[in-house]
Amino acid sequence: MILAMADILIIISFLLFILGFLGIFIRFLRKKIRLRHYFIASVLCFSLALYLEWDSIVKGFNGACNEYRSNYHETEQVN
């Protein structure tokens, strides 16, 4: 459940950032909400998704580092 929520927050974050960027060129988007609100909401959604998934990010990073180290030592011993 939390993984799906974090994915949704990441997608919303990217969409808000794109809306903010397009708001520079499209006058209609500037009239609805100020541009900085799009960017602030984008940062908030992204940081909330990062907070929800921090444990799995760290576990994945550590797993990848350990796998790289074990592969590096195996190839080093073969040579």
MDAnalysis code that builds the backbone (N, CA, C; Angstrom):
import MDAnalysis as mda
import numpy as np

u = mda.Universe.empty(237, n_residues=79, atom_resindex=np.repeat(np.arange(79), 3), trajectory=True)
u.add_TopologyAttr("name", ["N", "CA", "C"] * 79)
u.add_TopologyAttr("resid", np.arange(1, 80))
u.add_TopologyAttr("resname", ["MET", "ILE", "LEU", "ALA", "MET", "ALA", "ASP", "ILE", "LEU", "ILE", "ILE", "ILE", "SER", "PHE", "LEU", "LEU", "PHE", "ILE", "LEU", "GLY", "PHE", "LEU", "GLY", "ILE", "PHE", "ILE", "ARG", "PHE", "LEU", "ARG", "LYS", "LYS", "ILE", "ARG", "LEU", "ARG", "HIS", "TYR", "PHE", "ILE", "ALA", "SER", "VAL", "LEU", "CYS", "PHE", "SER", "LEU", "ALA", "LEU", "TYR", "LEU", "GLU", "TRP", "ASP", "SER", "ILE", "VAL", "LYS", "GLY", "PHE", "ASN", "GLY", "ALA", "CYS", "ASN", "GLU", "TYR", "ARG", "SER", "ASN", "TYR", "HIS", "GLU", "THR", "GLU", "GLN", "VAL", "ASN"])
u.atoms.positions = np.array([
    [0.826, -1.199, 0.000],
    [0.000, 0.000, 0.000],
    [0.862, 1.251, 0.000],
    [1.884, 1.261, 0.841],
    [2.724, 2.453, 0.920],
    [3.522, 2.622, -0.363],
    [3.948, 1.510, -0.959],
    [4.697, 1.597, -2.204],
    [3.851, 2.243, -3.295],
    [2.616, 1.853, -3.395],
    [1.723, 2.436, -4.399],
    [1.501, 3.920, -4.113],
    [1.375, 4.283, -2.855],
    [1.177, 5.685, -2.483],
    [2.402, 6.509, -2.859],
    [3.579, 5.966, -2.625],
    [4.801, 6.690, -2.974],
    [4.917, 6.855, -4.490],
    [4.547, 5.835, -5.234],
    [4.581, 5.943, -6.702],
    [3.623, 7.015, -7.189],
    [2.450, 7.068, -6.612],
    [1.469, 8.086, -6.990],
    [1.997, 9.480, -6.655],
    [2.634, 9.626, -5.510],
    [3.188, 10.931, -5.128],
    [4.312, 11.358, -6.064],
    [5.123, 10.417, -6.511],
    [6.199, 10.747, -7.454],
    [5.601, 11.228, -8.780],
    [4.588, 10.525, -9.257],
    [3.946, 10.917, -10.518],
    [3.298, 12.293, -10.386],
    [2.610, 12.524, -9.274],
    [1.996, 13.836, -9.045],
    [3.068, 14.922, -8.967],
    [4.183, 14.607, -8.340],
    [5.275, 15.566, -8.239],
    [5.785, 15.968, -9.614],
    [6.002, 14.983, -10.489],
    [6.468, 15.297, -11.841],
    [5.422, 16.086, -12.623],
    [4.151, 15.728, -12.475],
    [3.097, 16.457, -13.185],
    [3.006, 17.913, -12.715],
    [3.121, 18.125, -11.413],
    [3.083, 19.498, -10.903],
    [4.279, 20.305, -11.386],
    [5.432, 19.668, -11.465],
    [6.613, 20.366, -11.968],
    [6.423, 20.743, -13.432],
    [5.879, 19.826, -14.221],
    [5.623, 20.109, -15.635],
    [4.594, 21.225, -15.781],
    [3.548, 21.197, -14.958],
    [2.553, 22.278, -14.998],
    [3.178, 23.620, -14.646],
    [4.040, 23.615, -13.648],
    [4.717, 24.856, -13.286],
    [5.606, 25.372, -14.405],
    [6.310, 24.450, -15.061],
    [7.167, 24.854, -16.169],
    [6.346, 25.356, -17.349],
    [5.253, 24.653, -17.666],
    [4.389, 25.101, -18.761],
    [3.663, 26.392, -18.417],
    [3.454, 26.633, -17.135],
    [2.797, 27.859, -16.712],
    [3.583, 29.109, -17.052],
    [4.880, 28.948, -17.277],
    [5.697, 30.081, -17.706],
    [5.243, 30.552, -19.080],
    [4.817, 29.603, -19.923],
    [4.464, 29.919, -21.302],
    [2.958, 30.043, -21.533],
    [2.150, 29.384, -20.702],
    [0.709, 29.377, -20.904],
    [0.064, 30.300, -19.871],
    [-0.590, 31.306, -20.327],
    [-1.160, 32.320, -19.447],
    [-2.301, 31.763, -18.591],
    [-3.078, 30.823, -19.130],
    [-4.210, 30.249, -18.404],
    [-3.768, 29.605, -17.086],
    [-2.634, 28.921, -17.098],
    [-2.142, 28.272, -15.877],
    [-1.667, 29.287, -14.838],
    [-1.205, 30.430, -15.305],
    [-0.764, 31.462, -14.364],
    [-1.933, 32.108, -13.647],
    [-3.088, 32.150, -14.279],
    [-4.239, 32.796, -13.661],
    [-4.867, 31.933, -12.578],
    [-4.825, 30.624, -12.727],
    [-5.454, 29.728, -11.753],
    [-4.701, 29.732, -10.414],
    [-3.451, 29.383, -10.476],
    [-2.615, 29.302, -9.273],
    [-1.272, 29.949, -9.615],
    [-0.675, 30.582, -8.639],
    [0.627, 31.174, -8.893],
    [1.647, 30.080, -9.180],
    [2.615, 30.400, -9.992],
    [3.587, 29.403, -10.442],
    [4.374, 28.798, -9.289],
    [4.705, 29.587, -8.317],
    [5.499, 29.049, -7.220],
    [4.738, 27.990, -6.436],
    [3.411, 28.046, -6.453],
    [2.631, 27.026, -5.759],
    [2.786, 25.663, -6.425],
    [2.877, 25.643, -7.762],
    [3.123, 24.382, -8.465],
    [4.468, 23.791, -8.052],
    [5.496, 24.620, -8.012],
    [6.832, 24.129, -7.682],
    [6.927, 23.708, -6.217],
    [6.310, 24.460, -5.329],
    [6.318, 24.097, -3.908],
    [5.575, 22.792, -3.693],
    [4.431, 22.615, -4.335],
    [3.677, 21.363, -4.216],
    [4.470, 20.202, -4.795],
    [5.196, 20.443, -5.863],
    [6.026, 19.401, -6.465],
    [7.119, 18.943, -5.497],
    [7.784, 19.882, -4.876],
    [8.838, 19.543, -3.918],
    [8.256, 18.819, -2.708],
    [7.114, 19.267, -2.222],
    [6.487, 18.616, -1.074],
    [6.060, 17.186, -1.386],
    [5.463, 16.962, -2.547],
    [5.056, 15.601, -2.928],
    [6.271, 14.697, -3.094],
    [7.320, 15.222, -3.713],
    [8.522, 14.410, -3.909],
    [9.179, 14.065, -2.582],
    [9.262, 15.022, -1.675],
    [9.903, 14.747, -0.390],
    [9.057, 13.800, 0.464],
    [7.730, 13.874, 0.366],
    [6.882, 12.933, 1.095],
    [7.048, 11.522, 0.547],
    [7.135, 11.384, -0.767],
    [7.371, 10.062, -1.364],
    [8.733, 9.522, -0.953],
    [9.731, 10.372, -0.914],
    [11.059, 9.958, -0.485],
    [11.045, 9.524, 0.972],
    [10.321, 10.240, 1.804],
    [10.205, 9.889, 3.219],
    [9.514, 8.531, 3.401],
    [8.458, 8.279, 2.630],
    [7.727, 7.021, 2.759],
    [8.548, 5.825, 2.294],
    [9.414, 6.021, 1.316],
    [10.165, 4.917, 0.732],
    [11.635, 4.898, 1.139],
    [12.024, 5.646, 2.151],
    [13.426, 5.766, 2.501],
    [14.045, 4.415, 2.864],
    [13.329, 3.586, 3.625],
    [13.868, 2.285, 4.024],
    [14.164, 1.400, 2.820],
    [13.244, 1.323, 1.878],
    [13.470, 0.465, 0.718],
    [14.566, 1.035, -0.186],
    [14.706, 2.356, -0.232],
    [15.781, 2.960, -1.023],
    [17.131, 2.594, -0.436],
    [17.259, 2.697, 0.876],
    [18.526, 2.377, 1.533],
    [18.835, 0.884, 1.408],
    [17.818, 0.029, 1.594],
    [18.041, -1.413, 1.455],
    [18.468, -1.766, 0.034],
    [17.844, -1.166, -0.953],
    [18.218, -1.415, -2.347],
    [19.627, -0.938, -2.654],
    [19.999, 0.219, -2.129],
    [21.345, 0.752, -2.344],
    [22.384, -0.145, -1.693],
    [22.120, -0.560, -0.460],
    [23.063, -1.440, 0.231],
    [23.172, -2.791, -0.466],
    [22.055, -3.327, -0.932],
    [22.080, -4.597, -1.655],
    [22.892, -4.498, -2.934],
    [22.726, -3.396, -3.660],
    [23.485, -3.207, -4.898],
    [24.969, -3.039, -4.608],
    [25.310, -2.337, -3.542],
    [26.721, -2.168, -3.176],
    [27.341, -3.505, -2.783],
    [26.611, -4.294, -1.991],
    [27.132, -5.599, -1.582],
    [27.298, -6.529, -2.770],
    [26.367, -6.499, -3.706],
    [26.475, -7.333, -4.901],
    [27.672, -6.920, -5.747],
    [27.887, -5.618, -5.881],
    [29.040, -5.129, -6.638],
    [30.339, -5.561, -5.965],
    [30.397, -5.437, -4.650],
    [31.619, -5.823, -3.929],
    [31.905, -7.311, -4.084],
    [30.871, -8.144, -3.972],
    [31.092, -9.586, -4.093],
    [31.519, -9.947, -5.522],
    [30.936, -9.331, -6.526],
    [31.342, -9.583, -7.913],
    [32.752, -9.081, -8.174],
    [33.115, -7.952, -7.579],
    [34.449, -7.392, -7.763],
    [35.497, -8.314, -7.158],
    [35.225, -8.826, -5.960],
    [36.184, -9.720, -5.308],
    [36.286, -11.056, -6.039],
    [35.206, -11.559, -6.602],
    [35.243, -12.822, -7.363],
    [36.083, -12.656, -8.615],
    [35.913, -11.562, -9.329],
    [36.711, -11.350, -10.554],
    [38.157, -11.048, -10.211],
    [38.398, -10.429, -9.071],
    [39.757, -10.124, -8.665],
    [40.518, -11.401, -8.327],
    [39.856, -12.364, -7.709],
    [40.514, -13.622, -7.346],
    [40.752, -14.498, -8.570],
    [39.904, -14.408, -9.573],
    [40.065, -15.211, -10.796],
    [41.275, -14.733, -11.569],
    [41.482, -13.415, -11.613],
    [42.623, -12.866, -12.371],
    [43.875, -13.177, -11.606],
])
